[in-house]
């Protein structure tokens, strides 16, 4: 009887966790978008005509379902960078590695569970250099909310995605790189949340700005979506604490410059220095390319067999 009495609370807890899990569903259409950037009018390819694309927010234990329509002229897939894909390898989105791409005018539904992960990841196109414009944040919250953080809950959270911008078609950038045998040519701008800074007076330019309250603590979810460059990120006038790197909490340490790699870094800082401050790349050579933003401090157990691929799995041609 004593064993049965102990089993009941465990079963109730398991049922509660299962009941609280949700299905997070999105519809993405990857297609052309007109944009004016760096004094040039261009057509780029994005998800839902957004750059960065839509942010996916889920909770640990949820199932993510993303219906993708390929309205571009390129075969492509979407990769969920950092997701474990336990028994869902068909949804990994690694073009010509785990699957064939979604052909132009085709569609595919990605479905995967988020198990044992929380933090800041990202998603991006996995073909050609389309990842330069087809990307977005993937944020996984703890099952029990901000109480699940291994640090005090922040006053606010701000996703920041660093990227690169070419005036040329990114497919041509990749083709030129293949011809030379080198990496992609230097980008024409570096961006924060899609904005290239105020290096030109033309329409479409701009700096990403955010207002923060004096003496409050903020969590910055920083993602390096740049294709081929390391970026040194600094918050002027403030120190901050690094609390997570590459989908894992880390022993907190204080610094004033970080170098997020091809993944993400989460930092906490207290907005205790009133005024307007740059968040920017700490390499002088990158500042003229636009990598800067402004923040204003105001007022101071499972089966081990991989399921078969879904019926609508993309086919190679």
C-alpha positions as CSV (number, residue, x, y, z in Angstrom):
1,X,0.0,0.0,0.0
2,X,2.9,2.4,0.8
3,X,4.3,1.8,-2.7
4,X,0.9,2.5,-4.3
5,X,0.5,5.6,-2.2
6,X,3.9,6.9,-3.5
7,X,3.0,6.0,-7.1
8,X,-0.2,8.1,-7.2
9,X,1.5,11.5,-6.8
10,X,4.0,10.6,-9.5
11,X,1.2,9.6,-11.9
12,X,-0.6,12.8,-11.1
13,X,2.5,14.9,-11.8
14,X,3.1,13.0,-15.1
15,X,-0.5,13.6,-16.2
16,X,-0.3,17.3,-15.3
17,X,2.9,17.7,-17.4
18,X,1.3,16.0,-20.3
19,X,-1.9,18.1,-20.0
20,X,0.1,21.3,-19.9
21,X,2.1,20.5,-23.1
22,X,0.8,22.3,-26.2
23,X,1.0,22.2,-30.0
24,X,2.6,25.3,-31.3
25,X,1.6,25.8,-34.9
26,X,2.9,28.2,-37.6
27,X,2.4,28.7,-41.3
28,X,5.5,29.9,-43.3
29,X,5.5,30.9,-46.9
30,X,9.0,31.5,-48.3
31,X,8.7,33.9,-51.2
32,X,9.9,37.2,-52.7
33,X,9.7,40.5,-50.8
34,X,10.5,43.9,-52.1
35,X,12.9,45.9,-49.9
36,X,14.8,49.1,-50.0
37,X,18.2,48.7,-48.3
38,X,21.4,50.7,-48.6
39,X,20.0,53.0,-51.3
40,X,19.0,50.0,-53.5
41,X,15.7,48.4,-54.3
42,X,15.9,44.6,-54.2
43,X,13.8,41.5,-54.2
44,X,14.9,39.1,-51.5
45,X,13.4,35.8,-50.2
46,X,12.0,35.7,-46.7
47,X,9.5,33.8,-44.6
48,X,6.1,35.6,-44.5
49,X,7.7,38.7,-45.9
50,X,9.6,39.4,-42.7
51,X,13.3,39.8,-42.0
52,X,14.0,38.4,-39.5
53,X,11.3,35.9,-40.0
54,X,8.6,35.0,-37.4
55,X,9.8,34.1,-33.9
56,X,8.7,30.7,-32.7
57,X,8.0,30.6,-29.0
58,X,7.4,27.3,-27.3
59,X,7.6,25.6,-23.9
60,X,9.7,22.6,-23.0
61,X,7.6,19.6,-23.7
62,X,5.5,21.2,-26.5
63,X,5.2,19.9,-30.1
64,X,6.1,22.4,-32.8
65,X,4.4,22.1,-36.2
66,X,5.4,24.4,-39.1
67,X,3.6,24.2,-42.4
68,X,6.0,25.5,-45.1
69,X,5.1,26.5,-48.6
70,X,8.0,27.2,-51.0
71,X,7.0,30.1,-53.2
72,X,10.6,30.8,-54.2
73,X,12.4,29.6,-57.4
74,X,14.9,27.6,-55.2
75,X,14.7,24.1,-53.7
76,X,15.0,24.7,-50.0
77,X,14.5,23.3,-46.5
78,X,14.2,24.9,-43.1
79,X,16.6,23.8,-40.3
80,X,15.8,24.1,-36.6
81,X,19.3,24.9,-35.4
82,X,20.1,23.1,-32.1
83,X,16.9,21.0,-31.7
84,X,17.7,17.5,-30.6
85,X,15.2,15.9,-33.0
86,X,14.7,12.8,-30.9
87,X,13.0,10.3,-33.2
88,X,12.1,13.1,-35.6
89,X,15.2,13.3,-37.8
90,X,12.9,13.7,-40.9
91,X,12.1,17.2,-39.6
92,X,15.7,18.3,-39.1
93,X,15.7,20.3,-42.4
94,X,19.3,19.7,-43.3
95,X,19.1,20.0,-47.1
96,X,20.6,16.9,-48.9
97,X,21.7,15.4,-45.5
98,X,18.6,14.2,-43.7
99,X,16.2,14.9,-46.5
100,X,15.7,16.3,-50.0
101,X,14.6,19.9,-50.3
102,X,11.1,21.3,-50.8
103,X,10.8,22.0,-54.5
104,X,9.5,25.3,-55.8
105,X,5.7,25.4,-55.5
106,X,6.0,22.5,-53.1
107,X,5.1,22.3,-49.4
108,X,6.0,20.2,-46.4
109,X,5.0,20.1,-42.7
110,X,7.8,20.0,-40.1
111,X,6.7,18.4,-36.8
112,X,9.0,17.8,-33.8
113,X,8.8,17.6,-30.0
114,X,10.9,19.8,-27.7
115,X,12.3,17.4,-25.1
116,X,14.7,18.3,-22.4
117,X,15.7,21.7,-23.9
118,X,15.1,25.3,-23.1
119,X,16.8,28.5,-24.1
120,X,17.4,30.4,-27.3
121,X,17.9,28.6,-30.6
122,X,17.1,29.7,-34.2
123,X,15.9,28.5,-37.5
124,X,17.1,29.2,-41.0
125,X,17.0,28.1,-44.6
126,X,19.4,25.3,-45.4
127,X,20.1,25.8,-49.1
128,X,22.4,28.1,-50.9
129,X,22.9,31.4,-49.0
130,X,19.2,31.9,-48.5
131,X,19.9,31.6,-44.8
132,X,21.1,35.2,-45.1
133,X,17.5,36.4,-45.3
134,X,15.4,33.4,-44.3
135,X,15.9,33.0,-40.6
136,X,14.3,33.7,-37.2
137,X,14.5,33.0,-33.5
138,X,13.3,29.9,-31.8
139,X,12.8,30.5,-28.1
140,X,12.0,27.7,-25.6
141,X,10.7,28.7,-22.2
142,X,10.9,26.5,-19.1
143,X,7.8,24.4,-18.4
144,X,7.1,26.3,-15.1
145,X,7.7,29.7,-16.6
146,X,10.3,32.3,-15.4
147,X,10.4,30.4,-12.1
148,X,12.3,27.8,-14.0
149,X,15.3,30.1,-14.8
150,X,18.4,29.4,-12.7
151,X,18.5,33.1,-12.0
152,X,16.1,35.8,-10.9
153,X,13.3,36.4,-13.5
154,X,14.2,39.5,-15.7
155,X,12.0,42.5,-16.1
156,X,12.1,42.1,-19.8
157,X,13.5,39.9,-22.6
158,X,14.8,41.1,-25.9
159,X,15.8,38.9,-28.9
160,X,18.6,40.3,-30.9
161,X,19.6,38.7,-34.2
162,X,22.9,39.7,-35.9
163,X,23.0,39.2,-39.6
164,X,24.7,40.0,-42.9
165,X,23.4,41.9,-45.9
166,X,24.5,41.7,-49.6
167,X,23.3,44.1,-52.3
168,X,23.7,41.2,-54.7
169,X,21.4,38.2,-55.0
170,X,22.7,35.8,-52.3
171,X,22.6,32.9,-54.8
172,X,25.0,34.8,-57.0
173,X,27.2,35.5,-54.0
174,X,27.5,31.7,-53.4
175,X,28.1,31.0,-57.1
176,X,31.0,33.6,-57.2
177,X,32.5,32.0,-54.1
178,X,32.5,28.6,-55.8
179,X,34.2,30.1,-58.9
180,X,37.0,31.5,-56.8
181,X,37.2,28.6,-54.3
182,X,37.1,31.1,-51.5
183,X,34.4,32.0,-49.0
184,X,31.6,34.5,-49.8
185,X,32.7,38.1,-50.6
186,X,32.5,40.6,-47.7
187,X,28.9,41.6,-47.1
188,X,27.8,45.2,-47.8
189,X,26.3,45.6,-44.3
190,X,25.9,43.9,-41.0
191,X,22.5,44.0,-39.4
192,X,20.7,43.9,-36.1
193,X,17.2,42.5,-36.3
194,X,17.3,43.2,-40.1
195,X,18.4,46.9,-39.8
196,X,21.7,48.0,-41.3
197,X,22.2,51.1,-39.3
198,X,22.4,54.7,-40.5
199,X,25.4,54.4,-42.7
200,X,23.4,55.8,-45.7
201,X,20.8,58.6,-45.8
202,X,18.4,56.5,-47.9
203,X,15.0,55.3,-47.0
204,X,15.0,51.8,-45.6
205,X,18.0,52.5,-43.4
206,X,17.7,52.7,-39.7
207,X,18.9,51.5,-36.3
208,X,17.0,49.0,-34.2
209,X,16.0,50.9,-31.1
210,X,14.6,49.6,-27.8
211,X,13.5,51.5,-24.6
212,X,14.4,50.0,-21.2
213,X,13.4,51.1,-17.7
214,X,16.1,52.5,-15.4
215,X,17.6,50.0,-12.9
216,X,15.6,47.0,-14.3
217,X,17.3,43.8,-15.3
218,X,16.9,42.6,-18.9
219,X,17.7,39.3,-20.7
220,X,19.2,39.7,-24.2
221,X,18.8,36.7,-26.4
222,X,21.6,37.2,-28.9
223,X,21.7,35.1,-32.0
224,X,24.6,35.2,-34.6
225,X,22.9,34.5,-37.9
226,X,25.8,36.0,-39.9
227,X,26.9,33.7,-42.6
228,X,30.7,34.0,-42.5
229,X,31.9,36.4,-39.9
230,X,32.6,36.5,-36.1
231,X,31.1,39.5,-34.3
232,X,32.2,41.1,-31.0
233,X,29.2,42.4,-29.2
234,X,29.3,45.1,-26.6
235,X,26.8,47.1,-24.6
236,X,28.2,50.6,-24.2
237,X,28.2,52.1,-20.7
238,X,27.3,48.8,-19.0
239,X,28.7,45.5,-18.0
240,X,26.6,42.3,-18.3
241,X,26.5,38.7,-17.1
242,X,26.6,35.8,-19.5
243,X,24.1,33.2,-18.3
244,X,23.7,30.7,-21.2
245,X,25.6,29.7,-24.3
246,X,24.6,27.3,-27.1
247,X,21.4,26.0,-25.6
248,X,22.9,25.4,-22.2
249,X,23.0,27.4,-19.0
250,X,26.5,28.3,-17.9
251,X,28.2,29.4,-14.8
252,X,27.4,33.1,-14.8
253,X,30.4,35.4,-15.5
254,X,30.6,39.2,-15.9
255,X,32.2,40.8,-18.9
256,X,31.6,43.7,-21.3
257,X,32.2,42.0,-24.7
258,X,31.1,38.6,-26.1
259,X,31.6,36.7,-29.3
260,X,28.5,34.7,-30.1
261,X,29.5,31.9,-32.5
262,X,27.2,30.2,-35.0
263,X,24.6,29.8,-32.2
264,X,23.4,32.0,-29.4
265,X,24.4,33.7,-26.2
266,X,22.1,35.0,-23.4
267,X,23.2,37.9,-21.3
268,X,21.7,39.8,-18.4
269,X,22.3,43.4,-17.7
270,X,20.9,46.0,-15.3
271,X,19.9,49.3,-17.1
272,X,21.5,51.4,-14.4
273,X,23.1,54.1,-16.6
274,X,20.4,56.6,-17.9
275,X,20.7,57.9,-21.4
276,X,21.0,56.5,-25.0
277,X,23.6,53.8,-25.5
278,X,25.0,51.8,-28.4
279,X,25.0,48.0,-28.5
280,X,27.5,47.4,-31.3
281,X,30.2,45.2,-32.7
282,X,33.5,45.9,-30.9
283,X,35.6,45.6,-34.1
284,X,36.1,49.1,-35.5
285,X,36.1,47.7,-39.0
286,X,32.5,46.4,-38.6
287,X,31.0,49.7,-37.3
288,X,30.8,51.4,-40.7
289,X,29.0,48.3,-42.0
290,X,26.1,49.1,-39.6
291,X,26.3,46.6,-36.8
292,X,24.9,48.9,-34.1
293,X,21.6,49.4,-32.2
294,X,20.5,51.9,-29.7
295,X,18.9,51.3,-26.3
296,X,17.5,54.1,-24.3
297,X,17.4,53.8,-20.5
298,X,14.2,55.6,-19.4
299,X,13.7,57.0,-15.9
300,X,16.7,55.8,-14.8
301,X,12.0,7.5,-21.5
302,X,11.1,6.8,-25.2
303,X,11.1,4.2,-28.0
304,X,14.4,3.7,-29.8
305,X,13.1,3.2,-33.4
306,X,13.0,6.1,-35.8
307,X,9.5,6.4,-37.3
308,X,9.2,6.2,-41.1
309,X,9.2,9.5,-43.0
310,X,5.8,11.2,-43.5
311,X,3.9,10.6,-46.7
312,X,4.5,14.1,-48.0
313,X,8.3,13.9,-47.5
314,X,10.1,15.9,-50.2
315,X,11.5,13.8,-53.1
316,X,14.8,14.3,-54.9
317,X,14.5,15.1,-58.6
